Amino acid sequence: MYTLSYHYSCDKKTGKNSSHPVTFRMHFTPIHNIIEYGFKEGRIFNLTGSAAALLFALYDRPVFIIELTDERARELCQDINFFRDSLQKDHMLFLPEPDGPSRAGERTEIIASLGPQVSLVCSYRNLGEPIWNPYEIERVSLPLQKGMTISRTAIDAQLKEMGYRHAPLVTERGEFSRRGWLLDIFPSSSDQPLRLEFFGDELESIKTFDTDSQRSDADISGFTLFPAQEPSSGTSLLEFMKGAEFFCSESIAERDRLPAETVFFSHYSMQGSGYEADVLPIRGLGILPEERRSIDDLARSIRTLQKETRVCIIASSRTQALRLNAVLRDSGTLAPVIEQLDIFSYEGAVSITTGALSEGLHLPGFLILTEKELFGGRPAYRPVKKSKVSRLLTSLDDLRPQDFVVHKDHGIGRFLGIVNQNIEGTREDLMVIEYEGGRLYLPLQGIRKITKFHAEEGFSPRIDRLGGRTWQRTKEKAQRKIRDLAEKLINVHAQREVRKGYAFSSDTELHAEFESFFPYEETPDQLKATDEIKRDMESEKPMDRLLCGDVGYGKTEVAMKAAFKAVYDGM
């Protein structure tokens, strides 16, 4: 069997230069043959599983890879970078499709970072979208540096020219707000907004701040703002990437825009003209869920395979890796959890690591399995997009004139609306709240001190007096009740400490099999909650835990795992 060796002068744990070269010995004959012969054919088929990703990860020349959809391109790039991490190579870049201000800055930043030796993955739609010419990016960007001299009026004008929109309160990418000597900007390429503080025309400080609380966080010395809009015309990606080798998914039917020398690749095993990749199928090995009756059959299949084939299992999380390790160990198979960097150099028969790989791969003498092959296709976890002001006590959209509100310091008042007034030469939006004996004018950044008054329908509260003692007495009374409740809770917990509860048994292979049937990948919070609940259940101390979460965040799955643990012990 042909063995392909790669030599790297770096430490395989840290990736840093080392005097001891690391040698990866991998049985990649089919992939090596594609690089040597397949590119000459113009078409490669049978790149099943993650074979295409491994091929592009091994290839060292700059490439431009085009997939049918944005989702497929993102997944392929993720898989390529999984392998490139393992090979200690630089990442390829993924260029998302245009989608408003939040994507415009990200796309511009990616284009600006592309050098002559950088590879790119994108969708076919991107070929018809203009991009900022790298030489124009400097003109349409705004570098900010602490201590620089620039007028706030000039920044306002340039931000508008770059596609940023003025907002009373900055909550989303592509927005800015000016209040006196402060200028809040949410860069189109960042997840954190910036707060610029001026002294005259001198930029005195640049800080990040939290959109939820509107409070400033860390100081930074500088930042480059990229446009919040796409160019109406400009360079095309085909022109920009003309120095790279072009690869295109065969799923794309429209090929008029592509250069004649483009190499097409297919994820399917259907034969035809071109180069056969000789990637082996995973079906038929007794691995797939439909090929076995229980997880015990999986362990037996792996024991059979490991006589002639190295098996590496990619788990989505450390917790799942440890579960698989326990299942295989109980069945007599040693499968240590190793670092991702070691998957090609590890000399044992079976290993497990964690990482993001969408599909497995079967080559002569080497088998990679993911949770897709072990447990069936499962939708990947995607964080639910929360409101940018989710933890603010209120937002402007929540309030209507004549609504009752509660101010943290002044108590219950009536919201009258927003007025624009001139303060020290600067126009600023202010919230107006009416109290008995006066009105409170509150800058929008003080919105975190306001909450909407809630009561049963038809109830109208008594408005507090501005500067009076009524609200202070109300808060003091509430604080006394809180202290009384805290004392009762302390007594209850003290009694719990001296009592003993039932200690449930530790998880077994059956628990792991039950949990593998859930279709969705656990969120980090689900994993944390499940582990803590199980730890409580296995303790003699009575459990006192409340599971909270928004609709659709997986509370039922966590509860079912706990219920299964209880039923397993006959409780």
C-alpha positions in Angstrom: 0.0 0.0 0.0 1.3 3.4 -0.9 2.1 5.6 2.1 2.2 9.4 1.7 4.4 11.2 4.2 4.3 14.8 5.2 7.2 16.4 7.2 6.6 19.5 9.3 9.3 21.2 11.4 6.9 22.1 14.2 5.7 20.9 17.5 2.7 18.8 16.9 1.0 19.9 20.1 1.5 23.7 19.8 2.1 24.1 16.1 5.2 26.2 16.9 8.6 25.7 15.2 10.6 22.9 16.7 13.9 21.2 16.1 12.1 17.8 16.0 10.2 17.4 12.8 6.8 15.7 12.9 6.1 13.0 10.3 2.5 12.2 9.4 2.2 8.8 7.6 -1.1 8.5 6.0 -2.6 5.9 3.6 -3.9 8.5 1.2 -3.1 6.8 -2.1 -6.4 7.6 -3.9 -6.2 11.3 -2.8 -2.5 11.5 -3.8 -3.4 10.0 -7.2 -6.1 12.6 -7.8 -3.5 15.4 -7.2 -1.0 13.7 -9.5 -3.4 12.6 -12.3 -7.0 13.6 -11.7 -6.7 17.4 -12.2 -5.6 16.7 -15.8 -9.0 15.0 -16.6 -11.1 18.1 -15.9 -13.6 16.0 -13.9 -13.3 14.0 -10.7 -16.1 11.8 -9.4 -16.7 9.6 -6.4 -15.4 12.1 -3.9 -18.0 10.8 -1.4 -18.2 11.8 2.3 -15.5 14.3 3.2 -13.1 13.1 0.5 -13.3 16.5 -1.4 -12.4 18.3 1.8 -9.4 16.2 2.4 -8.3 16.6 -1.2 -8.3 20.4 -1.0 -6.7 20.3 2.4 -3.8 18.3 1.1 -3.4 20.4 -2.0 -0.9 23.2 -1.4 -1.5 25.6 -4.3 -4.1 28.4 -4.1 -7.5 27.3 -5.2 -10.9 28.9 -5.8 -13.7 26.4 -4.9 -17.3 27.1 -6.0 -20.2 25.2 -4.5 -23.9 25.2 -5.5 -25.2 27.0 -2.4 -24.0 29.1 0.5 -24.7 26.4 3.0 -22.8 23.8 1.0 -19.8 26.1 0.6 -19.7 26.9 4.3 -19.8 23.2 5.2 -17.1 22.3 2.7 -14.9 25.1 3.9 -15.5 23.9 7.5 -14.5 20.4 6.6 -11.4 21.5 4.7 -10.3 23.5 7.7 -10.9 20.6 10.0 -8.3 18.6 8.0 -6.0 21.6 7.6 -6.0 22.1 11.4 -4.9 18.4 11.7 -2.2 18.9 9.1 -1.1 22.2 10.7 -1.8 24.3 7.7 -3.4 27.7 7.3 -7.2 27.9 6.9 -9.0 28.5 3.7 -11.4 31.4 3.7 -15.2 31.2 3.2 -16.9 34.2 1.5 -20.6 34.3 2.4 -23.3 35.7 0.1 -24.4 39.3 0.4 -27.1 39.9 3.1 -27.3 43.4 4.3 -24.9 45.5 6.4 -23.9 42.6 8.7 -22.4 40.7 5.7 -21.1 43.7 3.8 -18.3 44.4 6.3 -17.5 40.7 6.8 -17.2 40.3 3.0 -15.0 43.4 2.6 -12.7 42.3 5.5 -12.3 38.8 3.8 -11.5 40.3 0.4 -9.0 42.7 2.0 -7.2 39.7 3.7 -6.9 37.7 0.5 -3.3 37.5 -0.7 -1.8 35.7 -3.7 -1.4 32.4 -1.8 -4.8 32.4 -0.1 -7.6 30.0 -1.1 -11.3 30.8 -1.1 -14.6 28.9 -1.0 -17.9 30.4 -2.0 -21.3 29.8 -3.6 -22.1 30.1 -7.3 -24.2 33.1 -6.6 -21.2 35.1 -5.5 -19.8 35.0 -9.0 -22.4 37.4 -10.2 -22.0 39.8 -7.2 -19.5 42.7 -7.5 -16.9 43.1 -4.7 -14.9 46.0 -3.6 -11.7 46.2 -5.5 -8.8 45.7 -3.0 -7.4 49.0 -4.1 -10.7 50.7 -3.3 -11.1 49.2 0.1 -8.6 51.7 1.6 -10.7 54.5 0.1 -14.1 53.2 1.4 -12.7 52.2 4.9 -12.3 54.4 7.9 -9.3 53.7 10.2 -9.8 55.0 13.7 -6.8 55.5 16.1 -6.9 56.7 19.7 -5.4 60.2 19.8 -6.1 61.0 16.2 -7.7 64.4 15.2 -10.9 64.2 13.2 -14.2 66.1 13.5 -17.3 64.3 14.5 -19.1 66.0 11.5 -16.6 64.5 9.1 -17.1 61.0 10.7 -20.9 61.4 10.4 -20.6 62.2 6.7 -18.2 59.4 5.9 -20.3 56.8 7.9 -23.3 57.8 5.8 -21.3 57.5 2.6 -20.2 54.0 3.7 -23.8 52.8 4.2 -24.2 53.2 7.9 -27.5 54.4 9.1 -28.3 56.8 12.0 -30.3 55.2 14.9 -31.3 56.6 18.3 -29.8 53.6 20.0 -27.1 51.4 18.5 -28.2 47.7 18.6 -27.2 46.2 15.2 -24.4 46.1 12.7 -24.3 49.1 10.4 -25.8 51.6 12.9 -24.3 54.7 14.5 -25.6 57.2 17.0 -24.1 60.6 18.0 -24.7 62.1 21.5 -22.7 65.1 22.4 -19.1 64.2 22.7 -19.9 60.5 22.3 -20.3 58.6 19.0 -21.5 55.0 19.1 -20.8 52.9 16.0 -21.6 49.2 15.4 -19.0 48.1 12.8 -20.3 46.0 9.9 -17.5 43.5 10.5 -17.6 43.1 14.3 -19.8 41.5 16.9 -19.1 44.3 19.3 -20.1 48.0 18.9 -17.6 50.8 19.6 -18.0 53.9 21.7 -15.9 56.9 20.6 -15.3 59.7 23.1 -14.0 63.1 21.8 -12.4 66.1 23.4 -13.0 68.7 20.8 -11.8 67.1 17.6 -9.4 64.7 19.3 -10.5 61.1 19.6 -9.7 60.6 23.3 -10.8 57.0 23.7 -12.2 54.0 21.9 -14.1 51.4 23.9 -16.3 48.4 23.1 -19.6 48.3 24.8 -22.5 45.9 25.5 -25.6 46.4 23.5 -27.7 44.8 26.2 -26.7 47.2 29.0 -25.2 49.9 26.8 -22.2 50.0 29.3 -18.7 50.4 28.1 -16.3 47.5 28.3 -12.6 47.3 27.2 -10.4 50.0 25.9 -8.9 49.5 22.4 -6.2 51.5 20.6 -7.7 51.4 17.1 -10.1 49.9 14.7 -10.8 49.9 10.9 -14.4 50.4 9.9 -15.4 48.7 6.7 -18.4 49.6 4.5 -21.9 48.6 5.5 -23.1 48.2 1.9 -22.1 46.3 -1.2 -20.6 48.1 -4.2 -23.1 48.7 -7.1 -20.4 47.8 -9.5 -16.8 46.7 -9.4 -14.5 43.7 -9.7 -15.8 40.2 -10.0 -14.5 37.2 -8.0 -13.6 35.4 -11.2 -11.3 38.3 -12.1 -9.9 38.7 -8.6 -9.1 35.0 -8.2 -7.7 34.4 -11.7 -4.3 33.4 -10.2 -5.8 30.4 -8.4 -6.9 27.0 -9.8 -10.6 26.8 -10.3 -12.7 23.9 -8.9 -16.5 23.8 -9.3 -19.1 21.4 -7.9 -20.7 19.3 -10.7 -24.1 20.1 -9.2 -23.9 23.5 -10.8 -25.5 23.4 -14.2 -24.8 27.0 -15.3 -21.2 27.1 -16.4 -21.0 29.9 -18.9 -19.1 32.2 -16.5 -16.4 29.6 -15.6 -13.0 29.5 -17.2 -12.3 26.7 -19.6 -9.7 25.1 -17.4 -12.1 24.7 -14.4 -12.0 21.2 -12.8 -15.4 19.8 -11.8 -15.8 17.5 -8.8 -18.7 15.3 -7.8 -19.6 14.0 -4.4 -21.4 11.1 -6.0 -20.1 7.7 -7.1 -21.9 7.8 -10.5 -19.4 7.0 -13.2 -18.8 8.8 -16.4 -16.0 10.6 -18.2 -13.2 11.9 -15.9 -11.2 10.5 -13.0 -12.5 7.9 -10.6 -11.4 8.8 -7.1 -11.5 5.3 -5.7 -12.9 6.4 -2.4 -14.4 3.3 -0.6 -18.1 3.2 0.6 -18.9 3.1 4.3 -22.2 1.4 3.7 -21.9 -2.4 4.2 -19.4 -2.2 7.1 -22.0 -2.7 9.8 -21.5 0.9 11.0 -24.7 2.7 9.8 -27.7 2.7 12.1 -29.8 0.8 9.6 -27.1 -1.9 9.5 -27.2 -2.8 13.2 -29.7 -3.6 15.9 -27.9 -1.9 18.8 -24.8 0.0 19.8 -23.2 -3.4 20.7 -23.2 -4.3 17.0 -21.2 -1.0 16.3 -18.5 -2.1 18.7 -18.3 -5.5 17.1 -18.0 -4.0 13.6 -15.2 -1.7 14.7 -13.4 -4.6 16.3 -13.5 -6.5 13.0 -12.4 -3.4 11.0 -9.5 -2.5 13.2 -7.6 -5.7 12.2 -6.8 -4.1 8.8 -8.0 -0.5 9.1 -7.3 2.4 11.4 -10.5 3.9 12.7 -10.9 7.5 13.9 -14.2 8.7 15.3 -15.0 12.5 15.2 -17.3 13.5 18.0 -19.0 16.9 18.1 -18.2 17.5 21.8 -15.9 16.4 24.6 -18.9 14.9 26.4 -19.9 12.8 23.4 -16.3 11.7 22.9 -16.2 10.4 26.4 -19.5 8.6 26.0 -18.3 6.8 22.9 -15.0 6.0 24.7 -17.0 4.4 27.5 -19.3 2.4 25.1 -16.3 1.0 23.2 -14.3 0.3 26.4 -17.2 -1.7 27.9 -17.3 -3.8 24.7 -13.6 -4.5 24.9 -12.3 -1.9 22.4 -9.6 0.6 23.4 -10.4 3.9 21.8 -8.6 6.8 23.6 -9.7 10.4 23.2 -6.8 12.2 21.4 -6.1 15.7 20.2 -7.3 16.6 16.7 -3.7 17.3 15.7 -2.8 13.7 16.3 -5.5 11.9 14.2 -3.0 11.2 11.4 0.0 10.4 13.5 -1.6 8.3 16.2 -0.5 4.7 15.8 -3.3 2.9 17.6 -6.0 1.0 15.8 -9.0 3.1 17.1 -9.1 6.7 18.4 -11.7 9.4 19.1 -11.3 13.1 18.8 -13.5 16.2 18.8 -14.1 18.6 15.9 -16.5 19.8 13.3 -16.6 17.4 10.3 -19.9 16.9 8.4 -19.3 13.4 7.0 -16.9 10.5 7.4 -14.5 9.1 4.9 -13.3 5.6 3.9 -9.9 5.1 2.3 -7.8 1.9 2.0 -6.5 1.2 5.5 -8.1 4.4 7.0 -11.7 5.0 8.1 -13.1 8.3 9.6 -16.5 8.2 11.2 -18.6 11.1 12.3 -21.9 11.2 14.3 -23.7 11.2 10.9 -22.5 7.6 10.2 -22.9 6.5 13.8 -26.3 7.9 14.7 -27.8 9.1 11.4 -28.2 12.6 10.0 -28.8 15.2 12.6 -29.4 18.9 12.2 -26.4 20.9 13.4 -26.8 23.2 16.3 -27.3 26.8 15.3 -27.5 29.5 18.0 -30.9 31.1 18.0 -30.4 34.7 17.1 -31.4 36.8 20.1 -32.4 40.4 20.1 -29.5 42.7 20.4 -31.3 44.4 23.3 -32.6 41.2 24.9 -31.4 42.1 28.4 -32.3 45.8 28.3 -35.1 46.5 30.7 -37.0 48.0 27.8 -36.5 49.3 24.3 -38.1 52.2 22.4 -40.3 49.7 20.4 -41.8 48.4 23.7 -43.0 51.9 24.8 -45.9 53.9 23.6 -46.9 57.4 24.8 -49.0 57.3 28.0 -47.5 53.9 29.0 -46.6 53.6 32.7 -42.9 53.0 33.4 -40.8 52.3 36.4 -37.5 54.2 36.8 -34.9 52.5 39.1 -34.3 55.7 41.0 -37.5 57.8 40.7 -40.3 55.2 40.6 -43.5 55.0 38.6 -44.1 57.6 36.0 -45.9 58.1 32.6 -43.9 57.9 29.4 -44.8 60.9 27.2 -42.6 60.3 24.2 -39.2 61.4 22.7 -38.2 65.0 22.1 -35.1 66.3 20.3 -33.4 69.1 22.1 -30.2 71.2 21.8 -27.7 70.4 24.6 -24.5 72.3 24.6 -24.7 72.8 20.9 -25.6 69.2 20.1 -29.0 67.9 19.1 -29.9 64.9 21.2 -33.0 62.6 21.6 -34.4 62.5 25.1 -37.1 60.3 26.7 -39.7 62.4 28.6 -41.3 60.8 31.7 -44.0 62.6 33.6 -44.1 62.4 37.5 -46.1 64.2 40.1 -44.4 67.6 40.5 -42.3 67.5 37.3 -40.9 65.8 34.2 -37.7 63.7 33.8 -35.7 64.1 30.6 -33.6 61.0 30.1 -30.9 60.4 27.5 -31.5 57.2 25.5 -28.4 55.5 26.9 -30.2 55.6 30.3 -32.9 53.3 29.0 -31.4 50.4 31.1 -32.9 52.1 34.2 -36.4 51.9 32.8 -38.9 49.0 32.8 -42.4 48.9 31.6 -45.0 48.8 34.4 -46.9 45.5 34.3 -50.2 44.8 36.1 -53.6 43.3 35.5 -55.6 44.8 32.8 -57.4 48.0 33.7 -55.3 48.8 36.7 -53.7 52.3 36.8 -50.9 52.8 39.4 -50.3 55.9 41.4 -47.6 58.1 39.9 -44.7 58.8 42.2 -43.5 62.3 43.1 -40.3 63.4 41.5 -37.7 63.8 44.3 -40.2 62.5 46.9 -39.8 59.7 49.5 -42.6 57.4 48.5 -40.6 55.4 46.0 -37.7 55.1 48.5 -40.0 53.8 51.2 -41.5 51.3 48.6 -38.0 50.0 47.8 -37.0 49.7 51.5 -40.2 47.7 52.2 -39.4 45.3 49.3 -35.9 44.9 50.5 -37.2 43.9 54.0 -39.5 41.2 52.4 -36.5 39.9 50.3 -34.5 39.5 53.5 -37.4 37.7 55.2 -37.7 35.3 52.2 -33.9 34.8 52.1 -34.0 33.7 55.8 -36.7 31.2 55.1 -34.7 29.8 52.1 -31.6 29.5 54.2 -33.5 27.5 56.8 -34.9 25.2 54.1 -31.4 24.6 52.6 -30.0 24.0 56.1 -32.5 21.2 56.6 -31.6 19.7 53.1 -28.0 19.6 54.0 -28.6 17.2 56.9 -31.0 14.9 55.0 -29.9 12.1 52.7 -31.6 11.3 49.4 -31.4 8.5 46.9 -28.0 8.3 45.0 -28.7 7.2 41.4 -26.2 4.9 39.7 -23.7 6.1 37.2 -24.5 6.1 33.5 -24.0 3.0 31.5 -23.8 2.0 27.8 -27.6 2.0 27.7 -27.7 5.6 28.8 -25.3 6.6 26.1 -27.4 4.7 23.5 -30.6 6.4 24.6 -29.0 9.9 24.4 -27.6 9.2 20.9 -31.2 8.9 19.6 -31.9 12.6 20.0 -31.8 14.2 16.6 -30.3 17.6 17.5 -26.8 18.3 18.6 -26.8 19.6 22.2 -26.2 23.3 22.8 -23.4 24.2 25.3 -26.0 25.1 27.9 -27.9 21.8 27.4 -24.6 19.9 27.9 -23.9 21.9 31.1 -27.4 21.5 32.5 -27.4 17.7 31.8 -24.1 17.1 33.4 -25.0 19.1 36.5 -28.4 17.4 36.9 -26.7 13.9 36.6 -24.1 14.9 39.1 -26.9 16.0 41.5 -28.8 12.7 40.9 -25.7 10.6 41.7 -25.2 12.4 45.0 -26.9 11.5 48.3 -27.8 15.2 48.7 -31.4 15.9 47.7 -31.5 17.8 44.4 -32.9 21.3 44.3 -32.7 22.5 40.8 -34.9 24.5 38.5 -34.4 24.1 34.7 -35.1 27.3 32.8 -34.9 28.2 29.2 -36.7 29.9 26.3 -39.1 28.1 24.1 -37.3 25.7 21.7 -34.0 25.6 23.6 -34.2 21.9 24.5 -35.5 21.7 28.1 -37.5 18.6 27.2 -34.5 16.8 26.0 -32.6 17.5 29.2 -35.6 16.4 31.3 -36.0 13.2 29.3 -32.4 12.2 30.0 -32.9 12.8 33.7 -36.2 10.8 33.6 -34.5 7.9 31.8 -31.8 7.9 34.5 -34.5 7.7 37.2 -36.5 5.0 35.4 -33.3 2.9 34.9 -32.9 2.7 38.6 -36.6 1.8 39.1 -37.6 5.1 40.7 
